[in-house]
Amino acid sequence: MHVPDGFLDAKTAATTAALSAVGLGLALRRARLTLPPQKVPLLGLAAAFIFAAQMLNFPVMGGTSGHLIGATLAAVLLGPSAAVIAISCVLIVQCFLFADGGVTALGANIFNMALIGGVGGWAIYSMTRRIFPGRPGTIIAAFFASWCATVVGAIVCAGELVASQKAQWNVVFPAMTFVHMIIGVGEGLVTALVLSAVSTSRPDLIVDERPAERSLAPFILYGALIAIGLALFVSPFASSAPDGLDKTAQALGFADGSKILVHAPMSEYQIKGISFASLSTSIAGLIGTVVALGLGWLLARLLVPKPAARP
């Protein structure tokens, strides 16, 4: 659901950029006040894992693929503010290093995936948890919230395309909504599987459970190794079919409007000079995973004061 340059007009791009700037600013402020210092490395780990997981497009139907967004997953583990920051880090790395999502559409992508997924997904998760308590309730609520956030993000994206006069509402709304209802099932399943593993091994890491007491170092190490393994060994086998937005653009005839305004050093997750495509994708994925990990950790480390300095 990464919107490229050329799909949005100036007014829509500017409006979504302004909304995302405000939302990200509030998230940064809120994370500074609420994110426990011991969870700072987890923000970097979340960014790295989600970056690697987003490379793994899975087929859904009719020559269309989908991929994890991960914002609701991050929100359940770190809280909505930290989730917004983590997904924003991923989107920034994807945009400027890999041309995955346009520079002028970066605000729209942050709004559609980081803000709707992180804040909206968290709100739905919190309400659903009241109906389904306990550890099973966490998994059920996370699955449902992830699905809802994916569908709502797609609907908002459809509205942005209509506002930019790229498509008619009565055509783009059902096209985007239907395919993302299916993609959302994959999003929910991945979220549920990851949270099932975390709740079994480290239930203290789920944000609405008791605070983390044991050392996070082993968990972070294993998590980073998993993210690197996904980028190195699994990403070359991801589906090459267009995702839900690209498929909709092709079907409705505005795919040719896509542009690349800023040169990215590893465009399309390929490295110049490496002729073997799978190896190129693996190395590009490894670089992106490490950069996302470092950016997320550094940003959290700079923002979150040490315990003695916390207000």
WONORFEN-V786263 format. One record per pair of residues at least 24 apart in sequence whose C-alpha atoms are under 10 Angstrom apart, sorted by the first residue. I is the first residue (numbers start at 1). J is the second residue. If there is no record, write none. Layout:
# WONORFEN-V786263
I|J  I|J
This chain:
# WONORFEN-V786263
1|66  1|67  1|68  1|69  1|100  1|101  1|109  1|112  1|113  1|150  1|153  1|154  1|157  1|176  1|180  1|243  1|244  1|245  1|246  2|91  2|94  2|95  2|99  2|100  2|101  2|102  2|105  2|106  2|108  2|109  2|110  2|112  2|113  2|157  2|243  2|244  2|245  2|246  3|100  3|101  3|102  3|103  3|104  3|105  3|106  3|107  3|108  3|109  3|112  3|157  3|160  3|161  3|245  3|246  3|258  4|95  4|99  4|100  4|101  4|102  4|103  4|104  4|105  4|106  4|108  4|109  4|245  4|246  4|255  4|257  4|258  4|259  4|260  4|261  5|99  5|100  5|101  5|102  5|103  5|104  5|105  5|106  5|257  5|258  5|259  5|260  5|261  5|262  6|102  6|103  6|104  6|105  6|164  6|166  6|254  6|255  6|256  6|257  6|258  6|259  6|260  6|261  7|102  7|104  7|105  7|160  7|161  7|164  7|165  7|166  7|249  7|254  7|255  7|256  7|257  7|258  7|259  8|102  8|104  8|105  8|108  8|157  8|160  8|161  8|162  8|163  8|164  8|165  8|166  8|257  8|258  9|104  9|105  9|160  9|161  9|163  9|164  9|165  9|166  10|104  10|105  10|164  11|163  11|164  12|104  12|105  12|107  12|108  12|159  12|160  12|161  12|162  12|163  12|164  13|103  13|104  13|105  13|106  13|107  13|108  13|109  13|160  13|164  14|104  14|105  14|107  14|108  15|107  15|108  15|160  16|104  16|105  16|106  16|107  16|108  16|109  16|110  16|111  16|112  16|160  17|104  17|105  17|106  17|107  17|108  17|109  17|110  17|111  18|107  18|108  18|111  19|107  19|108  19|110  19|111  19|115  20|84  20|88  20|106  20|107  20|108  20|109  20|110  20|111  20|112  20|114  20|115  21|107  21|110  21|111  23|81  23|84  23|85  23|110  23|111  23|114  23|115  23|119  24|81  24|82  24|84  24|85  24|88  24|110  24|111  24|114  24|115  25|81  25|84  25|85  26|81  26|84  27|80  27|81  27|82  27|83  27|84  27|85  27|115  27|119  28|81  28|82  28|84  28|85  28|299  28|300  28|303  28|304  29|81  29|303  29|304  30|79  30|80  30|81  30|82  30|303  30|304  31|78  31|79  31|80  31|81  31|82  31|83  31|84  31|85  31|300  31|303  31|304  32|81  32|82  32|300  32|301  32|302  32|303  32|304  32|305  32|310  32|311  33|303  33|304  33|305  33|310  33|311  34|78  34|79  34|81  34|82  34|304  34|310  35|78  35|79  35|81  35|82  35|207  35|300  35|303  35|304  35|305  36|78  36|211  36|212  36|304  36|305  36|306  36|307  36|310  37|300  37|301  37|303  37|304  37|305  37|306  37|307  37|310  38|211  38|212  38|213  38|215  38|216  38|304  38|306  38|307  39|77  39|78  39|82  39|205  39|211  39|212  39|216  39|297  39|300  39|301  39|304  40|78  40|82  40|296  40|297  40|298  40|299  40|300  40|301  40|302  40|303  40|304  40|305  41|216  41|217  41|220  41|293  41|294  41|296  41|297  41|298  41|300  41|301  42|74  42|77  42|78  42|82  42|86  42|205  42|216  42|217  42|219  42|220  42|223  42|224  42|293  42|296  42|297  42|300  43|74  43|77  43|78  43|82  43|83  43|85  43|86  43|87  43|89  43|292  43|293  43|294  43|295  43|296  43|297  43|298  43|299  43|300  43|301  44|85  44|86  44|89  44|90  44|220  44|224  44|289  44|290  44|291  44|292  44|293  44|294  44|295  44|296  44|297  44|298  44|299  44|300  44|301  45|74  45|86  45|219  45|220  45|221  45|222  45|223  45|224  45|227  45|289  45|290  45|292  45|293  45|294  45|296  45|297  46|70  46|71  46|73  46|74  46|75  46|77  46|78  46|82  46|83  46|86  46|87  46|90  46|220  46|223  46|224  46|227  46|292  46|293  46|296  46|297  47|71  47|74  47|83  47|85  47|86  47|87  47|88  47|89  47|90  47|91  47|93  47|227  47|289  47|290  47|291  47|292  47|293  47|294  47|295  47|296  47|297  48|86  48|87  48|89  48|90  48|223  48|224  48|226  48|227  48|228  48|231  48|286  48|288  48|289  48|290  48|291  48|292  48|293  48|294  48|295  48|296  48|297  49|74  49|90  49|223  49|224  49|225  49|226  49|227  49|228  49|229  49|230  49|231  49|289  49|290  49|292  49|293  50|74  50|86  50|87  50|90  50|227  50|289  50|292  50|293  51|86  51|87  51|89  51|90  51|91  51|93  51|94  51|227  51|230  51|231  51|285  51|286  51|288  51|289  51|290  51|291  51|292  51|293  52|90  52|226  52|227  52|228  52|229  52|230  52|231  52|232  52|234  52|235  52|285  52|286  52|288  52|289  52|290  52|292  53|190  53|227  53|228  53|230  53|231  53|234  53|235  53|289  54|90  54|94  54|230  54|231  54|235  54|238  55|230  55|231  55|234  55|235  55|236  55|237  55|238  55|239  55|269  55|281  55|285  56|230  56|231  56|234  56|235  56|236  56|237  56|238  56|239  56|240  57|235  57|237  57|238  57|239  57|240  57|241  57|242  57|243  58|183  58|186  58|237  58|238  58|239  58|240  58|241  58|243  59|183  59|186  59|238  59|239  59|240  59|241  59|242  59|243  60|179  60|180  60|182  60|183  60|185  60|186  60|239  60|241  60|243  60|244  61|179  61|182  61|183  61|241  61|244  62|179  62|241  62|247  63|239  63|240  63|241  63|242  63|243  63|244  63|247  64|179  64|183  64|239  64|240  64|241  64|242  64|243  64|244  64|245  64|246  64|247  64|248  65|179  65|180  65|182  65|183  65|238  65|239  65|240  65|241  65|242  65|243  65|244  65|245  65|246  65|247  66|179  66|180  66|182  66|183  66|184  66|186  66|187  66|239  66|241  66|242  66|243  66|244  66|245  67|183  67|184  67|186  67|187  67|190  67|238  67|239  67|243  67|244  68|146  68|150  68|183  68|184  68|186  68|187  68|188  68|189  68|190  68|191  69|113  69|114  69|117  69|118  69|146  69|149  69|150  69|184  69|187  69|188  69|190  69|191  70|113  70|114  70|117  70|118  70|146  70|149  70|150  70|187  70|188  70|190  70|191  71|113  71|114  71|115  71|116  71|117  71|118  71|119  71|120  71|121  71|122  71|146  71|149  71|150  71|191  72|113  72|114  72|115  72|116  72|117  72|118  72|119  72|120  72|121  72|122  72|123  72|124  72|125  72|142  72|143  72|144  72|145  72|146  72|147  72|148  72|149  72|150  72|187  72|188  72|191  73|117  73|118  73|121  73|122  73|142  73|143  73|145  73|146  73|187  73|188  73|190  73|191  73|192  73|194  73|195  73|206  74|114  74|117  74|118  74|121  74|122  74|191  74|195  74|206  74|207  75|114  75|117  75|118  75|119  75|120  75|121  75|122  75|123  75|125  75|142  75|206  75|207  76|118  76|121  76|122  76|125  76|126  76|138  76|139  76|141  76|142  76|191  76|195  76|205  76|206  76|207  76|208  76|209  77|195  77|198  77|203  77|204  77|205  77|206  77|207  77|208  77|209  78|205  78|206  78|207  78|208  79|118  79|119  79|122  79|206  79|207  79|208  80|114  80|115  80|116  80|117  80|118  80|119  80|120  80|121  80|122  80|123  80|207  81|114  81|115  81|118  81|119  81|122  82|114  82|118  82|119  82|296  82|300  83|114  83|115  83|117  83|118  83|119  83|122  84|110  84|111  84|113  84|114  84|115  84|116  84|117  84|118  84|119  85|110  85|114  85|115  85|118  85|296  85|299  85|300  86|114  86|118  86|292  86|293  86|295  86|296  86|297  86|299  86|300  87|113  87|114  87|115  87|117  87|118  87|292  87|296  88|113  88|114  88|115  88|292  88|296  89|114  89|291  89|292  89|293  89|294  89|295  89|296  89|297  89|299  90|114  90|288  90|289  90|291  90|292  90|293  90|295  90|296  91|292  92|292  92|295  93|288  93|289  93|291  93|292  93|295  94|264  94|266  94|267  94|268  94|269  94|288  94|292  95|262  95|263  95|264  95|267  96|262  96|263  96|264  96|265  96|266  96|267  97|262  97|263  97|264  97|265  97|266  97|267  97|268  97|269  97|284  97|287  97|288  97|291  98|263  98|264  98|265  98|266  98|267  98|268  98|269  98|270  98|271  98|284  98|285  98|288  99|259  99|260  99|261  99|262  99|263  99|264  99|265  99|266  99|267  99|268  99|269  100|260  100|264  100|266  100|267  100|268  100|269  101|260  102|258  102|259  102|260  102|261  102|262  103|260  103|261  103|262  104|260  104|261  104|262  108|156  108|157  108|160  109|153  109|157  111|153  111|156  111|157  112|149  112|150  112|152  112|153  112|154  112|155  112|156  112|157  112|160  113|149  113|150  113|152  113|153  113|154  113|157  114|149  114|153  115|149  115|153  116|148  116|149  116|150  116|152  116|153  116|156  117|145  117|146  117|147  117|148  117|149  117|150  117|151  117|152  117|153  118|145  118|146  118|149  119|149  120|145  120|146  120|148  120|149  120|152  120|153  121|145  121|146  121|147  121|148  121|149  121|150  121|152  122|146  122|149  123|149  124|148  124|149  125|149  126|208  134|209  135|195  135|196  135|199  135|200  135|203  135|209  136|192  136|196  136|199  138|192  138|195  138|196  138|199  138|206  138|208  138|209  139|188  139|189  139|191  139|192  139|193  139|194  139|195  139|196  139|199  140|188  140|189  140|192  141|188  141|192  142|187  142|188  142|189  142|191  142|192  142|195  143|184  143|185  143|186  143|187  143|188  143|189  143|190  143|191  143|192  143|193  143|195  144|184  144|185  144|187  144|188  144|189  144|191  144|192  145|184  145|187  145|188  145|191  146|184  146|185  146|186  146|187  146|188  146|189  146|190  146|191  146|192  147|180  147|181  147|182  147|183  147|184  147|185  147|186  147|187  147|188  147|189  147|191  148|180  148|181  148|184  148|185  148|187  148|188  149|184  149|187  149|188  150|177  150|180  150|181  150|182  150|183  150|184  150|185  150|186  150|187  150|188  151|176  151|177  151|178  151|179  151|180  151|181  151|182  151|183  151|184  151|185  152|177  152|180  152|181  152|184  153|177  153|180  154|178  154|179  154|180  154|181  154|184  154|244  154|245  155|180  157|245  158|245  158|248  161|249  166|249  166|252  166|253  166|254  166|255  166|257  167|249  167|252  167|253  167|254  168|252  171|248  171|252  172|245  172|248  172|249  172|251  172|252  175|244  175|245  175|247  175|248  175|249  175|251  175|252  176|244  176|245  176|247  176|248  176|249  177|244  178|244  179|243  179|244  179|245  179|247  179|248  180|243  180|244  180|245  182|244  183|243  183|244  224|289  224|290  224|293  227|285  227|286  227|289  227|290  227|293  228|282  228|285  228|286  228|287  228|288  228|289  228|290  229|282  229|285  229|286  230|282  230|285  230|286  230|289  231|281  231|282  231|283  231|284  231|285  231|286  231|287  231|288  231|289  231|290  232|278  232|279  232|280  232|281  232|282  232|283  232|284  232|285  232|286  232|287  232|289  233|278  233|279  233|281  233|282  233|283  233|285  233|286  234|278  234|281  234|282  234|285  235|269  235|278  235|279  235|281  235|282  235|284  235|285  235|286  236|269  236|277  236|278  236|279  236|280  236|281  236|282  236|283  236|285  237|278  237|281  237|282
